[in-house]
Amino acid sequence: MEGVRKVFPGVVALDGVDFDLRRGEVHVLLGENGAGKSTLIKMLSGANRPDGGRILVDDAEVRIHGAQDAERLGIATIYQEFNLVPALSVAENIFLGRQPRRFGFLDRKRMNADAAVLLARVGIDVDPTTRVGELGIARLQMVEIAKALSLDARILIMDEPTAVLTSEEVEKLFRIVRKLRDDGVGVVFITHHLEEIAALGDRVTVLRDGRSVAQVPASTPEDELVRLMVGRSIEQQYPRERGSSDDAAPLLKVDGLTRAGTFHDIGFEVRAGEVVGLAGLVGAGRTEVVRAVFGADPYDSGTVEVQGRRLPRHDVNAAMDAGIGLVPEDRKGQGLVLDATVQENLGLVTLRRSTRAGFVDRAGQRRAADRIAGQLKVRMAGLHQQVRTLSGGNQQKVVIGKWLLADTKVLILDEPTRGIDVGAKVEIYQLINALTASGHAVLMISSDLPEVLGMSDRVLVMSQGRLAGELPAHEATQDAVMALAVNANAKDVEGSRGH
């Protein structure tokens, strides 16, 4: 790609970017949310057309006007949001639109056999006739790779492929990518996990504000990569400013919260001015507990109190009125109205109180949205911009911003920085500091253990739907947290054997 440029209304997404990919290499594309990474790969997949510059394949200029052009050139893209049909089988998804035929009819036997070969190549043991909707995230990722291989892809683009994988699944994915590289496939790899770059990459191109600012070896130290990405050094990765909240009154008190088969006898407090981290292994029940606290899901017994006021069960409006806000794990599916504007999304929580006699105070909503968007430094063309067109980090700021406008007393953050770059993470951490400094409370779930340890005043550890223990900040280490999570699991297993 030579000098490629792309302009959207009010925004220059790419401005003269150069990027090249060699046969048999992993070239990492690095940059903050909004730097232009997604726009660049959408040009290669045919979703966007450049407004300037050239794209060359094998030294010949090409025009990629759609997915078929990309496929013909041997370019396959695996997006962060999978492009699979849940109701169809694995084999049907792999060969969707290209099913083998015999005498004019679908040759299902050959399709399943060909799919089995591709699945074996990516190291996944799954029946080709299995419905895709029955598979977990890791297997969906492998099906997407098998689908790309079915196209005889010479260029494979992977957008945040490890965002939702466990460490074991990541290593398995890396083995597959290395094998593809050895087979001569060129891989464009996008990640926010800097530690993955040296483990897998050969070269790194850094984008910043729509420009390519550097091309460096994958062995470049992480501190230097961060400096190149954000244009400044980040001295402290987790800038938690801890005050003293020991004497503060509890804003949120949960006691004996139980839902059969999901979580049991959960009890904790969150005081004004503190961040309480909720850690545990995948499936421990963390998200289920906070959704019940927020009233989104029912529970069988127990109580939830905010500032001494007991909340009714399964009542989101009551929780919101009491001052609880929830930033959900799935920001696109549950936290935003993607086709609405930034202003409309920021005003969702305060819409009722801004309405008089059936009319919305639009001017007031606009002023409030403008103030909070400026405070959070949301990068956008304007409040009228559709929220789906924002980068992941800016979308997350909008999700948080709507609760700030409502003056939320207890903010629950479920995976607040998943899929967000280093610079945007620090901005969200600083926002957490500002919230607690002004007397609010934060309950934070994160699968990123260093994040939990770095930003929490206390850490609650969940395991198998129960609270396994609580650790103050000065005692909370990765080993201590994992010991609680794993030992609790072991005890549960032993107990079940005893019965």
N, C-alpha and C positions, 0 to 999 in steps of 0.2 A: 504494500500500500504506500503510495507516494503522495504526500501533501493532501490527504483527503480532508474534506471539509463538509460539515453538515450543520445547517441552521434550522432551528424550529422557531415558531413565532416568539420573538422576544429573547431567544436564547441561542448563543453559538455553542453547540454541543461539541463539535470538533473543529479545530482551527489549524489546518496544515499538518496533520499528523502523519508521521512515517512509521511503518511497522513491517517487519519481514519475518518469514518463517521458513526454516530449512527442513529438508527431508530428514526424518529420524531425530527430531529434537523436541524437548518440552520447553516452550517459550512462555514464561509467566507474564501476564498482563496485570499490572499493579496500579492501584490508584484509589483515592477516596471515592465514596459515593458521590456521583455527579461529575466525576472526572472525565467521563466519556467512554468508559469501557463497554457498556451495554450498546451504545450507539455504534461503536466500531464493529463489534461482532455481529450486530444486526445487518450491517452492510455486507458482511461476508455470507450471511445466511439468506440474503435477499429480502429481508423485512424492511430495510431502509435503503434508499439510493443516495449516493454521495452528491453533494451540490458542487463539488470541485475535487480535483486530484484524480489519481488513476489507481486501479487495482489490476495487478498482473499475476498470472499463474503460468509457471514455466516460461517466464520472460515475455509472455504475450498478453497484451491488454485485454481484459474481459469486462463484460457488463453483466451484472447479476441483478436481474429484475424480479426474481422470485425464487421460491424454494426449489423449483425444478431446475433452474439454471445452476444453483448451488450444488444440487445433487449430481447434475451432469459433470460438474467440475471436480467432483469427489470431495465436496465440503459437507460435513455433518456437524450439527450443533446440538449440544445437550444443555438445555436451559435449566436454571435453578428451579423453576416450576415445571414439573415433568409434563411432557406432551404425549400423554397416554390416555387411552379410553378404558375406564375401569370395567365396563360391562363386557369387553372383548377379552379373548384369551391372550396369553403371552405371545403365541405364534401369530395370531391375527394382528396384534399391535406391531410386531416386528416387521411384518410384510404389508402393513396397511397401505392400500392403494397400489400394491405391486404383487398381489397374491398370485402364485403359480397356477396355471390353468391347464386342463387336459380335455381336449375335444370341446372346448368352450365352457367347461364347467370348472369350478374351483377344485384344485387338486389338494385336498386337505391333508392326505397322507404325506405327500412330498413337502408341503408347507411345514408340518409338524416335525418332520425329519430334518429339514434344513434349519429350523429354529433350534432343534436339539443340538446340532453341531455348533451353532453360534453361541448358545448358552454354555456349552462345555468350554468353548474358547475363552469366555470371560469368567469361568470358574464358578458358575452358579448351578446348584442342583435343584432344578425346579421343572415340573412337568410342563411342556409347551402348551397343554390344553387348559392349564390353570387360569382362572379369571384374574386379570391384573388387579382388580379391586380387592383381592384377598391377600395381596403381597404387602410386606413392610417396606419402609423407605429404602433400606439398603438394597433390597432385591429390585425395587423399581429402578434404582440407579443402574444396576447391572443390565436390566432389560433395555434401558435407553442406550447403553453402550453396545449391546448386541444388535439393536436396531441400526445404529450407526455403522457397525461392521457389515451389516447386510447390504449396505450401499457401496461397499468397497471403498470406504472413505480414505482419502490420502491426507486430508486435513480434518482433524477432530478438534472442535471447540468445546471446552468444558467450563461452564459458568458456575462457580461455587459448588463443585460436586461433593465437597466434604462437609457442608454446612450442617447437615443433620445426621452424620454418621458417627458411630462409636470409634474409638481408637483402633480396635481390631478390624472394623470394616474399612477404615481409612487405609490401613496397611494393605489389605486385600486389593483395594482399588489401585493403590500405588503400584502393586506388582503387575496388575493388568496394564496400566499406563506404560510402565517400563517395557513390558513385552511388546506393546504396540510401537513404541519408539524403536525398539530393536528390529521390528519388522519394516521400518522405514516410514511409519506414519508421523506426520508433523502434528504436534499437539499444542493448541493454545489453551493455557490453563489460567483461570481467574480464581484467586483466593484472597481472603482477608486474613488467613492464618499464616503469619510470617514464618513460623517455624517449618512450614511445609515446603517453602521455596528451596532451601538448601537440600532438603531430602529428595526432591523430585526434579527440580528445574535445571535447565542448562543456561538460559539467559533470562533477563528480566527487562521489560520495557515499562517505564513508569510514566503514567499520564497524570497531569495536574491541570485543572481548569481547561480541559479540552485540548491540551497541547502535550506532545511527547517531550518530556523534560530530560530523560536520561535512558540509556541502555547500558546495563551493567551485568556482570557475571552473577549467577545464582548464589555464589559464595559470599556476596556482599553482606557485611554485618547488618543485623536487623535495625540498629539505631540509625545507620546511614539510609536504609530503605525508608524508614519513617520520615527522616528529614527530607528526602526527595519527594515523598508523597504529599506532605503537608506544608512544605516550605519552611518548616521550623523544627527544632528538636523538641521532643517531648521527654522532659527529664523524669517525670514520674508517671508511670502507666496508670496507677490507681490513686488519684489525688484525693483520698478521703480526708475530710477535715472533721475530726471527731471532737465533739463537745462533751459536756457532762450531762447525761440524760438520766442518771440514776435516781434523782429526786423528782423527776417529772411524772406527772400522772399518766396512766395508760390511756392512750387514745382508742386503741383496739384491744378487746379482751375476748378470747375464744376459749370456751370451756366444754370439754367432753364431747366434741363434735364427732359424730359417727354416722357413717353410711355403710350398711351391710355389704361386705365383699369389696369395699373400696378403701375406706379409712376408718380408724377406730380410736376413740377416746383422745382426740387431738385437743391440746390446751396450750395456749401461749398468750403473751401480752406484747404489744408494740407501743412504746412510749413516745411522747412528743420529742422530736429532735434526734431520733435514732433510726438507723437502718438495720433491720433484722433480715439476715439471709436465710433462705430455705434451701438446704442442700440435700442430696441423695442420689441414688442411682436411677436410671431411666425406669419408669414404672413404679416408683416409690409412692406415688399418689399426691405429689406436691401441687400440680395444676388442679387436680380434682378438689383439693382442700380449699384453695383460694377462690375457685369458682363458686364453691358452696358459701364461703364467707361473703362473697359479693352478691349472693342471691341468684346467680345464674343457674345453679343446679340445686336440687333438693337434698336434704339430709334427714336422717331418721331421728336423731336426738342430739342434745347439746345446745349451747347458746352462743350467740355472737352479740357483743355489746360495743357501741361506739360512744365514748365519753359518758359511760354509765347508762346509756340508753339501750335497752334490749331490742334487737331487730327481729321482725317476723321472718319466718323461713321462706326461702325461695321467692324473694321479693326484691328485684333489682332496683325499682324506684325508691323503695324504703332505704336501701343501702346507699344509693346516690344522695338522697335527701339528708342522710345522716353524715355524709362527707366521705364515703368510700369511693375510690376510683380504681378501675382495672385496666391496665394496658396488657392485652392478651398476647399469648405466644404467637398466634397467627394474625399478624397485623393486617394483612390484606383481606383475609376472609372474615375476621371478626372485629377489627379495630377501625376500619375505614369504609366509606362508601366510595369506591374507586372512581366511578363516573361523575361524582360530584366535585366541586371546586375545593380549593384549599380553605376558602372562607366558610363554605357550607360545612365542611368537616370539622373545622375548629369550633363552629357554633352548635354542634349536635347536642352536647350536654346541656348547654344553657338556653336551648331553643324555647323550652316551656316558660322559663322565667322571663324571656324577652318578648313574650306574646301577651298582648292586651286585647280583649274583646275579639279574639280570633285573628288579630293582625300582628305580624312579626315586626319588631323594631329593627329593620334592616340596616339603617344607618348606624345604630348602636352596635349591632353585631359586627358590622364592617370595621368600626373603630377599634373594637375589642380584638378582633382577629388580626388587624394590622399591628396592634401593640404587641400581642403575644408572638406573632411571626417574627417581628423584629427582635424581640427579646431572645428568642430561641435561634436566631440567625438561620431561618429557613431559606434555603437557596431556591428561588422560584422566579418565574417571569412576572408574577403578580398574584394577588389573592384569587383572581379569576381562573388561574391555571388548574386544569384537571389533576386531581391528586395522584392518579395512576401514572402520570408522566413524571413524577418526582423520583429521585433516587431513593434507595431503601433507607438511608440515614435520615433524609428529609421527611419521608413518610412517617418514620418513627417519631420525629419531633412533632409532627402534626397530631399523632395519636396522643402523645403526652400533653401537648398544648391544649387540647380540648378540656382536659381535666384541670389544668392550671387556671383556665378561664373560670371554671366552676368553683375555684378556691377549695379544692379537695383537701380534707384533713389527713386522710390515710390513703396513700397511693400504692397500689399493688402492681409491681412490675414483674411480668412473667417473660423471661428471656429478653431483657430490654435491649441487648446489643447484638442479638443473633443476626448475622449477615450484614454487619455494619463495620465500616473501616475504622482504623485506629484513631484518626482525628475526630470523627463523629462520636466514637465511644467516649473520648475524654470530655467532649462537650456535654454528653448525657451525664457523665459522672459529676461534672461541675454543677449541672442542674440539680442532681440529687443533693449535693452539698448545700445549694441555695435553699432547697425545700426544707431540709432538716434544720438549717440555721434559722429559718423563719418560724420554727415550731411545728412543722408538719412531721409526719411519720412515713417511713417507707418500708414495705415488706417486699423483698426481692427474691425471686426464683431465678437461678441460673445454673446451666449445666457446665458453665465455664468456672471450674473450681477456683482458679486464681482470682477471678473477678469477685466471687462471693467472699473470699478471704480478704481481698484488698479493700472492699467497699463496705463491709458489714461491721457493726458494733458488737453484734452477737450472731451466732450461727446456730440455727436449729437443723438437726439432721433427721431426715425421714427415711424409713425403710419398711417395705412391705405394708404400707398404709398406716404405720405407727410412728410416733416420735421416738427416735432411738436415743436422743440426748441433746444437750445444749452446751455450746462452747462460747466463752467470752472471746473477744478479738485477740487478746494476748496469748490464749491457749489454742486458738484455731489454726491448725496446720493441715496440709493436705493429708498427711498420714493419720492425724487424729480424726478428721472427718471420715476418711475412708474406713478406718477401723470401726467406727460406730456403725456406718452403713453396712459393712460386710459382716461384722460380728452379729449384728441384729438379724441379718438374713440367716446366718448359720444357726443362731438360737431357734429361729422359727422352724427351720428344717429339722433340727434335733427334736424340738417339741412335737412336731407332727409325727416323727418316727416313734416317739414314746407312746403316742396315742394309738 
